[in-house]
Amino acid sequence: MKLVIFPAVEAERLAKIVAAAGPMAVVNAGDEAEAAREIGDADAFFGRVTPALLRQAQRLRWIQAPTASMEHYLFPELVEHPAVLTGMRGLFSDCIADHVLGYMLVFARNLHVYIRQQIEARWEPVGGEAARPGFAIGAGACTAIDRAHRQLAGATLGIVGLGSIGREIARRGAALGMRVIAVDPMQSAAPEGVTALWPPDRLPDLLAESDYVVIAAPHTPDTAGLFRGEQFRRMKRTAYLINIGRGAIVNLHDLCDALAAGEIAGAALDVFETEPLPAEHPLWRFENVIITPHVAGQAPQIAGRHLGVLVENIRRFRAGEPLVNVVDKKRWF
């Protein structure tokens, strides 16, 4: 048997792959021309397969993608090819859930406002004036300030997509005392901590009830452009949108319109229709928006997990066992 890798991986990673492959030959292709020469009699491939490479393959049975998302990896010939495709989903769930929790805490406690004010050395509580030294604030006087600062406990967290990332977000939300609801096309049984799990046609209900709407769905033909003006208008005016799924799910023009009209309280996004987000894009100018540059899935542990999935699948492929993270190529996940 033979495994072709393209693009080539570094020496340390290659040594671990070769050790896992055992008697299976491993070719670490330095360029696409070498990959094209070697893929003809290859049984397995790891890396970026192209239509040209796939046409050269005569006996390819397994392709391991280096990515979790499939929208930019798949192409028609690959969808129809009999080779099993596996991906890297499930590696990022905990760190992405941490990122989402950070967004929610920032909005709940107005930290996005206070960080800006700190730069200006400005002491000004959101919702009202602060007490001067030596003066007590009565219960009535601080009501506006109280209402401007929220707790996550008791709030409703709505999750769109209850895969591995969505479930981890739900677990954190439930641990903080949030009511968690979700929609998902595949899941039928609500995991512990999820109060209600609905099919996708109940999305309007989720939007109407949620204080924080988190998109944790993949980009598929069904989710592209899912969030537009209608969806924002169904949300509470006090609710926040969070997108750590895929940029193509949220129409940014409609989102900017909703923010300008006050139809939602704010948004936090790590993924965008166009990346990098252009400097002239109006989204940068909203003070109630948090923008991070597609880093929610970044953590020191990810590289080791990534290699671990590849090595485990090499072992399984050699042994004739079912592979992990098999992709439904027609559904893109």
C-alpha positions, 0 to 999 in steps of 0.5 A, a space after each residue: 500500500 502507498 500513502 501520498 502526502 501533498 503539500 509536503 509536511 515537515 520532518 518531525 511530523 513526517 517521521 510520526 506518519 511514517 512510523 504509523 504507516 509501518 510497511 505502507 510506503 509514504 511519499 512526501 511530495 515536494 510539488 504537485 508534479 511529484 504528487 501527480 506522478 506518485 498518486 497513480 498507484 496510491 491507496 491513500 492521500 493526505 493533503 490538498 487534492 485537486 481535480 488534476 491529481 484525482 484524474 491521475 489516481 487509479 486505485 485511491 480508496 481514502 483521502 484525508 483532508 487537513 481541514 474540518 470545513 469542506 466547502 473549499 475542499 470539495 469539488 464535483 469529481 471528488 464528490 462522485 469519486 468512490 474514495 472515502 473522505 475524512 476530515 478534521 472535525 472535532 479538534 477545535 470544540 473546546 477552544 471555540 467554546 471558550 471563545 464563544 464564552 468570552 464573547 458572551 461575558 464581554 457583552 454581558 458585562 459591557 467589557 467591550 465598552 470599558 476597554 475603549 473607555 480605559 484607553 481614554 482614561 474615562 471613568 463612566 459606568 454604562 447606564 448612568 453616572 458613577 458615585 462620587 467619593 463620599 457619596 452613597 448610591 441608593 437603590 433607585 439611583 443605580 437601577 439604570 446601571 444595574 440593568 445595563 450589566 447582565 448575568 449569564 445565569 438565567 439568560 437563554 442561549 440559542 445554538 444553531 448547529 449542535 455538532 461537537 462544537 455546539 455541544 461544547 458551547 451548550 455544556 459551558 452555557 448550562 454550567 453557568 446556569 443558562 437555559 440552552 436551546 438548539 436547532 440541528 438537522 441531524 441530532 434528535 436527542 437533546 444532550 444533558 443541559 439542553 432544554 430543547 432541541 428542535 429541527 431547523 424549521 423551528 429556527 424562528 422560535 429559537 431566534 425569538 427566545 434567545 438572548 445570545 444566538 450562536 451559529 455553530 453550523 458548517 457551511 453547506 448548501 442548506 446553511 449558505 445565506 441562512 441569516 439575513 434581514 428576516 432572521 435578525 428581525 425575529 431576534 430580540 432587540 436585546 439579543 446578540 448574534 455570535 458567529 463562529 461557524 462559517 462566514 457564508 452563513 451570515 449576510 453582512 450587508 443585512 447584519 449591518 442594516 440590523 445593527 444600524 436599525 437597532 434590531 439586535 443589541 450587537 454581534 461578535 464574529 470570527 468568520 466572514 463572507 470575505 476574509 480578511 474583512 476589508 478595512 473599509 467595511 462598515 462592520 468595523 465601525 460599530 462599537 457594539 460589534 466584536 471582530 476577531 480574525 478567524 482565531 476561535 479554533 487556535 490553541 497550542 493543543 491543536 497541532 497535536 490533535 491534528 496529527 493524532 487524527 491522521 495517525 489514527 486513521 492511518 492505523 485504521 486504514 491499514 487494519 481495515 477498520 472504520 475510519 474516524 471523521 468520515 465526511 458525507 460528501 454530498 452534504 459537505 460535513 
